Amino acid sequence: MTSMNDSGNDSGAARWPHILSPFRLGSLDLPNRTVVAPMTRISADADGVPTAQMADHYAAFARGGFGLIITEGTHTDTFQSQGYRDQPGIVTPAQVEGWRQVVDAVHAAGGRIVLQVMHAGALVQENRYTDDIVAPSAIQPAGAMGARYYGDGPFHMPRAMTADEITAVVASFEASAANAMAAGFDGVEIHGANGYLPVQFLTPETNTRTDGYGGSLENRLRFHLEIMAAVVRGVAGRGLAGMRMSQSRSNDFNYKWAGGVDDAKATFSALAGAGADYIHVSTHQGLGEEFGSGHTLAGLAREFAGLPIIACGKLEDPANGEQLLAGGEADLVAIARGAIGDPSWPNKLARGEAPVAFDPEMISPFATLDATAAWRAANGSSFAD
């Protein structure tokens, strides 16, 4: 973390003029450009209902000054979409009510919160509803499950989805977006990144279909665009509709789009055409240039989509975020580990204080809220701002 003094002479807006400047995202007036990135925290109850502990967790980010909070990925049906043990859903009345308590706590603390919705597809580590795992094609995912999320061993072999099942999944995204609005969220973000079902459709190695969802990039993008349009319908103008995108996958960090800049242009412009209010770009390279373009992946999204862009990836050091924003590569910066390390990260920047650095022990042995609470108790801090 960049060092900071406590004198007040080298702090706040004077040091981080872009990060700490306000921004209007759709209908939301954000006090600054900081965003809590979505993070899998596997801390809902056994029925996928958000808990009081989760409400406290998200409200802490609002108290800590984050301009926008994006939740962990939340499953969209009671069939195949769940990917992790104790992952929350947004399907049943109890799940919706649980999320309403989270939203109320965030709003009471002055925050703004967007629900991320996701379908794991083939990347299922545990699903309370079924052992029937689906994907675009019957191809076993590369890599292995994550031990921090109770996973063990290789991923299972999925079966190929039928056309009717694809239609049903698209409908589940629309219903989940409507449920999010009923719970009071300020918007809905689709998890179209990191190897989950939309990426499985987009990637030729995991999509060998010969129907309208396979083959050309246009066909492989179809699922992304259909669920984007579905979420736009679900929010019905009452909240934001966004999409998280990445090249890398949770089971393959180094994956790149084969078509380079051409694929980026086709993908990001198509998402804008499908009604997205913003695009959230995740990369493991941080400020790294993509495809010899002179831009980061976020910068390419900003150029080709013409939408507000959230950048995520190695931005816990505020100097990196400030550089990205100052260079016009993005409009907002999202952090994950830095937010776990210190929920008051933005307020600390504004005061010229160094936020508490992330420690891997905060999410060990499992990435639960209990693990983080235990670390904080052991280190003598409640992180109250």
N, C-alpha and C positions, 0 to 999 in steps of 0.2 A: 504494500500500500504506500502511495506517495506520502511522504512525511508532511506534517502541518504543524505550525506553531499555534500557541494558545493566546497570542497577544491581541488577535483581532485585526492586525494590520495586513494580514495576508490571507483573508478568509472570505467566506460568503460570495456574494455576487461579484466582487472584485477579482476573485481567483477562479471562480467557475461560472462565468457570465452566461454560458450557453446552457449548462446543466441545470442551473437554478432559475432560468428564465421561464415565464409562463408559456403555455401553449394551448391552443384550442383544437381538440380532437373531436371532430364531428360536433355534437351538441355539448360536449364536456369541456368545461374550462379547467385546465390542469394548472396547479400552482407552480409546477416545474416540469422538467423533462425526464424525471426518474420513474422507472416502472419496475415493479416486482415481477420477475419472470415466473412462469408456471413451473412448479416443482412437485414431483411425486412425493407425497408425505405419508401415504398408506396409514392413515390415522382415523378413518371413518369407522363406524361400528360394523359389526358383522353383516348387517343388512345394507351397507352402503349409505347410511344416514350420517350426514355431518354432525359433529359433536360440539359441545360447549368449548372444549379445548381448541377445536378448529376456529371457532368464532374469536377466541382470544388471540390465537395465532395471527389471523388476518387483520384483526383490529390493531394489533401492535404495529403493523406496517403503516396503517393510516395515521396513528399517533406519531410515528417516527418521521412523517413528512413525505412519504412517497406520493408522487403525483397520480399514479394509477397502479392498481393491483390486479394481476391476472392470476386466477386460481390454478390449482393443479388440474391435470386432465381428468375429466369426469365422464363416466360411461353413459351411453345414450340409449341403451335398451336393457331388457332383462333376459337377453339371449347371449350373443357372442361378443359384445363390445368390451366387456370388462377385461382388463389385462393384468391387474395386480390384486393381491389380497388387501382387503380393507380399503379399496379404492371407492370414493364416493360416486353415487349416481345422481341423475337428475330426471328420474323416471317416475318413481312411486310418489304418492302424496307425502309420505314420511320423509323421503329424500328432499322433496321440494321445500317442505317446512323446515327441515334442518338447514338447508341453504339460506332460507329466509332469515333465520336467526344470525347466520354469519353476515349476510348483507346488512341487516339492521345494525349490527355491532360496528361494521366498517363505516356505515353512513353516520352513525352517532359520533364516531371519532373524526368526522370530517373528510372521509376518504371516498374514493370512487373505485368500483370493482367490476371486473369482467369475468364471466365464467368461461373457462376453456372446456370444450367438449371433444371427446375422442373415441375412436374405435380402434382397438389394438390389432384387429386382424390376426395375422399369424403370430404376432409377438405376445402371445398370452403366457404369463407366468402362473397365474391362478385366476379362475373364474368360478364364482359361487353358483352360477346358474347352469353350466353345461361343460362337458368335455369335448363338445363338437366345435372344433376350431376351423374357421373359414378364412379364405384369402382369395385374391383374384385367380390364382392358379395353385395347383397342388405341388408347391415347392417348399421344401424345408428351409427356414431362415438360416442364414449364416450366424456364426457366433454362439454365445451361450447366455443363459439367463443371468440376471444380476443378483448377487448374493445379498446386497443391501436391501433388496425388495423381496426377500424371501424366496428368490429363485435359485434353482439348482439344476445344472446339467444343460444339455442342448434343448433348443426349442422343439416343439412337437411338429409333426407333419400335418399341415392343414389340408382341407379339401377345397376344391374350387367352388366359388359361389355361383349360384344360378342367377339368371336375369331377374327373376322375381325377388330373390334375396337382396340383390343390389338395390332394387326399387324400394324394398322395405327399409333398408339401412338409410337411404336418402330421406325417407319419410321420418325416420327416427331422429335425424338431425333437426328437421323442422319442428317436430314435437318437443324436442329438448330445448330448442331456442325459445319456444313459446313458454315452456315451463320455467326457464330462466327469467323471462320477463315477469311471470307470475310471482317469482321469488324476490323480485325487486332489483335484479342486476342491472348495471348500466350498459351492458353489452354482452356479446357472445363471441368468443374466438374459437375457430376450428383448429384442432391440432392436425395440420396437414404436413407435419415434418417428422424427423427422427425415426423414420422406418415404419410408422404405423400404417393402418389400412390405406389411406390415401396415397402414401408413398409407395406402397406395394403395387398399387395400380400404375403409378407414374413410372416405375422403374422397370426396364425391359427384362432384367434378370429375374424378377419376381412376377412378371406379368407376361405370360405366353398365350393369352387369349386370342382367339381369331374372330371375335364378334366386335361390336362397336366400341368396346372398352380396351382393345388391344391393338398392337401393331404400331401405327404412326403416333408421333407425339400428340397430335390433336386428339386421337382416340384415348390415349393413356391419360391425358389431362381431363377427360370427360367427367370422371368421378369427382375430382376436386371441384370442378365448376358446378356440378349438380348439387353437391352438398353446400357449396357457397351460396348458390341461389336459394337453397332450402332454408338456410339460416337467415338470409335476408327476409324471406317470407315469414319465418317464425318470429323475428323481432318486430316485424311490421312497423318499422319506423319509430319504435319506442326505445331503441337502444342501438349501440354500435354493432356492426357485423364485421369481423376481421378474420384473418387466416394466418397461422404460423407456418412458415416454410423453411426448409433447409435442404442442403444437398446431403450432408452427413446423416447417418442413421445411428441409432443407439447401439446397433450391433455391427456397425461399420463406419467408424468416424471419418475415414479417409475417402469416402465415396464422392465422386464428382459427376455432374451432368455431362454426358458424352458430347452433347452439342454445344457446350460452352456458352458463349454470349448469345448465340441464336436461341438456345433453349431458355435462357434467362428472359430474353425479350418475349418469346412466345408465352411463357408461363406467367410472368408478372403482368403483362398487358391483358391476358385473358382473365386473370383474377379481377382486375379492375373492371373489365367488361361484365363480369358476373355479379357486380354490385358490392364488392368489398369496400368498406370505409377506410380500412388501413391494412397493411401487411406487416407482419412481425417476422423478421429474418433472423434465424439462428445459425451461427457458424462457430466452429471450434478454432477458427483462425483469427478471430478478433478483428484487428485492423488489416488483415492480409488482403492483398490484391487478388482478384479473381480473373482467370483466363487472359492475363495480359491486357486487361481492359483499362487499367488506370483507376478502377473502382473496386471497392469491397462489394460483396454480394448485396449488402443493403443499399449501396450506392447504385447498383444496377437496377434494383427494384424501384428505387426512387425515380430513376431516369425513365424506365419503361412503363411503370404503372401510373405515375403522376399522382400518387396517393401519399398520405403521411406514412412514414416508415419507422417502425421500432426496430432497433438493432440490438442483438444479444450475442454475447460471446467474448469472454475475457475483458469485460469492461468494469470489473470491480475496482480497478485503479481509476479514479476519476479523471486522471490526465488522459487516459485512452478515450473515455467518453467525450470529454471536452474536445479532443482533437477530431473525433468523428463528426460531432455536431458542427464544429467550426468549419470543417471542410465540406459541409453540405451533403455528407453521405447518409445522413439519417435525421429524423426529427426528434426521436426520443431514444433513450438508452435503457435497456432492461438488464437487471443483474439478478443472479440466483444465489450463488454461494455468498456473495457480499451481503445479500439481504438476510440470509440465515445467520451469518456472522454478527450482523448488527441491524436489527429492524429500524433503528434510528439513523441509518446511513445518510439520508438527505439532510436531516436536521444537524447531524454532526458536521457535514460539509459546510452548511450555512454558518455554523458557529466557529469554524476553523479548527475543529477537533478531528482527530484521527478515529475513524470507526474501528470497532473491534474486528480484527481479521478473522476470516473463516478458518476453522480448524476441522479437519476431517473427522475428528472424534465427535463433532456435533451431530453427525449422522451415522454413528457406529454403535453397535454392530448393524443396526438397521436404520433406514432413513425415516424414522418416525418422529413425531413431535415429542414423544416421551424421551427419546434419545437426546434431543436438543435441550429439553428441560433439565435432564440429568446433568448435562455438561454445564449448563448455566448455574445450576445449584452448586455444583462442585467448584465452580470458579467464582462464586460469590457475587453474582450479578443477576438482577431481574430484567435488565435492559429497559426499565421504565424510562420514558423520555421526559 
